Amino acid sequence: MEIMNFSRRRALQIGAAAGALIAAPAYLHAAPARFVIIGGGFGGAAAARAAKAQMPSAEVILLSDQKRFWMCPGSNAVIAGMRDLSSIEVGYDALIGRGIDVRFTRADAIDADKHHVVTSDGETIRYDKLILSPGIELNYSSIEGLSEDTVDRVPHAWKAGPQTTLLADQLTAMPDDGLFVMSMPRAPYRCPPAPAERACLIAHYLKQNKPDARLLILDAKDSFPFLDLFTEAWDTLYSDIIEYRAIADDGAVREVDPESLTAYTDFDEIKADVLNVIPPQTAGRIAMDAGATDDTGWCPINIKTFESTLLKDVYVIGDSALTDALPKAGSTAASQARVAVDSAVADLTDTTAPPPSWIANCYSQVAPDYGLRLGASYHFEDDHVVRNETDFSVLGADADTREADARYAEVWLEQIKSEIWG
């Protein structure tokens, strides 16, 4: 196998894909304007960079409610002890150095009629174009016994940071013959393959450190993306550790007891040593409060421009947006940022935006030496998002290919981190 040649080609593809997320022509002579961007994650940070690159004379204000951001990609490896939390932590110094006005405050309210945002410290900020990238809200009320007050006992770890380290600590402390129970939520939710990746990496930790322990997956759905690839991995590496129950096999968690760490399904009650419940999700709270969501709990948009269909001059990107065929993933949010900024700039400058396209470059790790490619690219055709290329792993690939893909996952994570926040 010519692993070096293959690696070089894949590395070039990874780099090109990451660079395409924010690359854009500069409108050097555009009229001054003010962009306000809510959310400092993949979508928000990429939007801020793209807006400043395209309209250097514009004022670009990025509102983030925390001075450091922890990426969800890579967080499952932190839980499994394969990474340190610092490896997925980013800051905003590089964005500030590009002339972006980063303000560490929470956006509390949006008045779309008056075109302004009110922050938690009482400031009112006017905007010409507002880009919303607030991530997700966790719907605790959908599972009886679960609430924001119980997440210290029953962590979700679906927003990376303190929850990530909490779940990692619980995994380390569980009995050597214990039971780890995790739930998969109903769709749609952030990063569809990520629960299965988490299961794999937790199983890897158990195999190495607690071989008598077991992992039970309770899924509120009939299936999940790339089920065949993950099932092959489970059967190959973790057949004596992982048990998976779909909803048809009584896999939906209806209630939890945070004190006894018991999960209740329709017909069973399961006592866990670690209970990791990932609740259903909706658009971020600020989007709901602003009236940008419909009865689905997500934000309807014009998929060609990412402008809200409910609020003028407001663009919604990332997890909160209803995005047709596009998955809710970090790299996709970053490419959505470019499309939204293209559209906003075209509107401000009375020009035509380039045709929209998107990238969903994604990898999952099954073990340190076993990776899966789950990437795709998309274009706009006949008023719809159309998937035009895929870069999916195939069933039955050899060990060298799986190992190479695990290395590409590491390269991709560092590349996208640098492209957006570096």
Secondary structure, DSSP 8 states (H G I E B T S, - for coil): --HHHHHHHHHHHHHHHHHHTT-----TT----EEEEE--SHHHHHHHHHHHHH-TTSEEEEEESSSSEE-STTHHHHHTTSS-GGGGEE-SHHHHHTT-EEEE--EEEEETTTTEEEETTS-EEE-SEEEE---EEE-GGGSBT--GGGTTTS----S-SHHHHHHHHHHHHS-TT-EEEEEE--SS-SSTTHHHHHHHHHHHHHHHH-TT-EEEEEESSS--TTHHHHHHHHHHH-TTTEEEE-GGGT----EEETTTTEEE-SS-EEE-SEEE----EEE-HHHHHTT---TTSSB-B-TTT-BBSSSTTEEE-GGGB--TT--S-HHHHHHHHHHHHHHHHHHHHT------EEEE--EEEEETTEEEEEEEEEEEETTEEEEEEEEE--TT--HHHHHHHHHHHHHHHHHHHHHHH-
